[in-house]
Amino acid sequence: MLYVMLDSSGFGGIESHVLQLSLLLKDKKIPFKVVFISKAFNHPLYRLLEQNQIEYFTAASFVHFSLLVQSHDILHAHGYKSSLWARCLKLLRRCKVLTSFHAGEFLIGRLAFYEWLNRSTSFLSTNFAVSDEIKSKVPFQCYVLNNFIHSIPSFVLRSRHTILQVGFVGRLCHVKGIDRYLQLSNQCPTIKFHVFGDGEESNLLGSYPNIKWHGAVEDMSSHWNKIDLLLISSRAEGLPMAALEAMAYGIPVIGTKVGDLPLLVDTRWLVDEFDWSKLVWYILCFDSMTNKEWQACSKYSYIQIVTKFSGKQRWKILANAYGIEQ
């Protein structure tokens, strides 16, 4: 049995990744279960897994889960806590363990300690990182396995809105640069800006008249048609799932040159992280585009995902790591 493990209380990049991985495993008919190592009330991922008929459960405790794991099982952990659990189980049960590193931001305090412990014990597992930058922080052997989209929708050639609609999708925090996004919106009063997400800096949103805050959204699939452009204003990233999902729906992406975004987004649409304020010119450039020009960018974005960031491109690496014959 393959157990896909995560420690989660909300919905973000790790949860999106686990959903896409689960859809890929289901498509390949691999026996697996998703394991939450802590219980969260009404978790958004529960409904999405149920909707796709993917089996999951919450481990009552480490001891309880350890009694289920056998030596022939495979554990694929996401996040520092589940990775530490998985490596302890390897010592106890001699099972195969893989861990994925997703965090690209600079951490402080207790989280920094746990992430240091996660990296320091990574010699006990086969390790993946979602970007080269994150890989460079892992002291033992680690392979890059970029995020991917397995459930890619059919391409729909739609028109852009008459008034350009710009979107921010993610946690409202310093690392994701919600403060930068708001400052950019202030410089473009004739353009409509959307915010999908919640977090510790949500209090900043109140004084910006052209911002529409949608709150935390567990599934963006019914919202992507509301925006014409996704803006990544982050100070640090791995390879953001929001960018992949947007492009899979034909939404062009602009942003800061962080993590492995240059592998996904045309570098002409990216600026150096310290030059984030220049993104206003990119917003205005998209605002001035004709519908035909925007549609060309939309189609390019979609093709990038289909040809380079689909589950098909990632499966060979995963299958080899799991020891599954193809």
N, C-alpha and C positions, 0 to 999 in steps of 0.2 A: 504494500500500500504506500502511496505517495501522500504525505501530509504537507499541505501548503500552509505555513504558520504565519500569523501576524498578531501584533498587539496594537489595538486600534480603538479609538473612541469617537472618531469622526470620519469624514470622507475627504481624502486628498490624493496626492500623487501615489503613495504606496497602495492605497485602496483601489485606485484606478488600475494600477499595474497588476494587482492580484486578480482583479476581475478579468482583465484581458488574458492573463496567464491561464486562468480557470477556463475561459472560453476556448483557448487553444488546446488545453489538455482534454477537455470534453470532446472537441472535434477530432482529436487523435485517438479517442476511445481509451485513454489511460485511466486506470482506477485511481481515484484520488479523493481527498476530502480537504476542505478548508477548515483550519483550526484557529479560533480566536482564543488567545491565552488569557484574556480577561473579558468579563461580560460588560457589555454596554447596552444601555436601555434604548430600544428602538433604533439600532444602528442602521444607517442607510444601506450599507452593503448587504445586510440580511435580505432585504427585499429584492435587491438586484440578483443575488445568488438564487433565491427562490424562484424569481421570474424566469431564470435560465435553467431551472431544475438542476442546480449544483448543490451537492450535499455539503453541509457545514455543521459544526458544533462548537460549543465553548468548553474548554478544558476547565474542570472544577478546581484543579490545582496541579502543580507540577507532579506531585506523587501520583495523582489520578491518571494524568496523561502518560506518565512513565510506565504504568501498568499495561497500557494499550500498545505501546511501541515494541516491535520485535526487531531482531537483528537484520532481517531482510527488508525492512521498511526504509523509505527514503524521506528525509525531512528537508523541506526547502523553506527557510525562514526569512522573514522580511521585518526589519526594524531591530534595534539593539536588544530589547528584552527577549523577543522570540528567538533571536540568534544565540543569546546566552543559554536559554533553555535547551535549544537544539544541540549545542556543543556539549552540555552536561549530559544529555541523553546519549550522545555518541559514546562518551566514556562509560556510561552505565550499560548500554544495550549493544554497542558496537555496530550501530546502524550508519548508513551513509547520510552525510549532512552537507547541504549547500546553503549558503547565505547570500543575500543580495543587499548591497549597500546603496542607499538612496539619498542620504542626507548630504547636501552640498554646502549648507550654511555653517557659519562659525558659531559654535555652541559655547555657553558659559555655565558655570555652576554645576549642579547635579547631573544635568543632561550631558555636559561635556565629559564628566567622569565616566558615565555609563557608556558613552560612545568610545572613549579611550579604551575601556575594558573590552568592548566589542571588537575593536580593531586589534588589540593586544592578544586576544585569544583566537584570532582568525586563522592561525596555523592549524587549528583543529577541523577546519572545514574547507570545502571547495568554494571559492569566493567569486562573486560577480559584483561589478559596479556599473551604475547606469551612465557613467561618463568617465572620460580619461582623468579629469581633475579629481573626482572622487576616488578613482583607482589609485592615484598617486599618494593618497593619504593612508592607504591600507599597507601595513608594514610587511605582510607576507603575500604569497602568490595570489594574484587576483586578475580576473579577466573582465574585459568590458563587454557588457551585454546591454546595449541601449534599450530603452523603453520601446514598446511597439504597440500597434493596434491590430488586434486579430479580427474583431467584428467591424469591418470597414463598410460603411453604407454605400449604396450606389450613388454615383455622382449625379447631382441635380444642377443643371445650369440655371441659376436664378439671377435676378437683377439686384444690384446694390440699391440701398435705400436712397431716396432723394436727398435726405439729410444724412450724412455719414454717421454710422453708429459704431462706436469704438467700445471694446469690452476688456474688462479685467476679470480674470477667473483665478481664484486661489484664496489662500489665507490672508486676512488683513493684518499684516505685520510688517516690521521694519525690513526684514530680509527680502520679502516679496516686493517691497518698494511701493506700497499703496500710497505713501506720502508723495512720492514722485508722480505717480499717476494723477493724483488730485491736482498737483501743481500744473501739470501739462494740460489738464482739462480747463483750468482757469485761463490758459492762453488761447483757447479755442472756443470762444463762447457760442459760436454758431453750430458747433458739432455736439452730438448727443453722446454722453459717456455712460456706460453701464458697469456696475460692480456686482459680480456673483461671488459670494463668499462671506465669511464672518471671521472675527478674530479680535485680538487685543487692541487693535487700533481702529476699530469700527467707529469710535467716537469722533474721528476726524472727518467723517462724511457729512456732517450736518450743515456746514457752511458753503457747500458747493452747489449752486443752482442747476447746473446742467448735468448733474450726476443722478442716475436712477439706481438705487440700491435694491437688489433682488433678494438679499440675504443668502444664507447657505443653501445651495442647490445640490441635491444628491445625484441628479442625473441631468446633464446638460443637453442631451440629445434633442429635447423639445425646445431648447432655447438658442441654439446656435444660429438659427435663421433670423434672430433679432439683431445680430451684429454683422458688420461688414469687415471688421478689422480687430484682431486680438493684439493687445499691447502687453509685452512682458517687460516690466520695469524693475526687475529683480536685481539685488546686489550680489546674489549667489544662486546657483541652480545646479542640478545634475543635467537631466534632459527632461524638461517639464511635460507631464502627460497632457496638461491643458493645451499646450502648443500642438502636440500630435493630434489630439481629438479635434481641435479647431480646424486644422488642415485637412483632416479626414472628411470634414463637412464643407470643404472648399473655402475656408476662412483664411485669408492671408495673415501672416504674423510679422510684427516688427518688434524690436526690443533691444535690450542690452546684450553685448557679446559675452555671455557668461556660460559656464559649463560647456556642454556639447551642442548648444544651440546652433553654432556655425555649421554643424553637420546636417542640420535639418532645414534651417532657414537660409535663403539667399543672403550672403554676407552684405550685399548692397542695402539690405533692409535692417541691418544691425549697426549699433554704435558701440564704441568702447564704453565699458561700465561707468567710468568716471565722466564720460561725456553724455550722460543720459538726457540732459536738457535738450540736446540736438534732436531728440525724438519728435519734438514739435514740428520740425520741418518734414519729417516722414509722414506724420498725421496729415499735414496740410497737402502734401503730395498726393496721398490717397484721396483726400477730399476733392482735389481738382481733377481726378481721373474721370474719364467718360465711363459709361456703363460697360462698353466693349473692352476697355483697358482693364477695368476691375475684373471682368469675367476671365480675362487671360491670366491674371494673377491668381484667381480662384482655382482655375484648372491646373495651373502649375503646382499649387500647394497640394492639391489632391493627388496628383501624379507622384509627388515626392513620397507621400505615405505609402501608396500602393507599391511602388517599385523598390523602396529602401527601408521602410519601417513597418512592414507587415509581420504577422506571426510566422508566415512561411519562411521569411528570411532568418528568423531567430530559432526556428525549431531544431535545426541540425545541431546547433550549439547545445541547446537544452537536452536534446535526446542523448547526446554523447555524455553529458554530465550526469544524467540520470542513469546511464547504462542501459538505455532502451534501444533495442535493435530496430532499425528503420526499414 
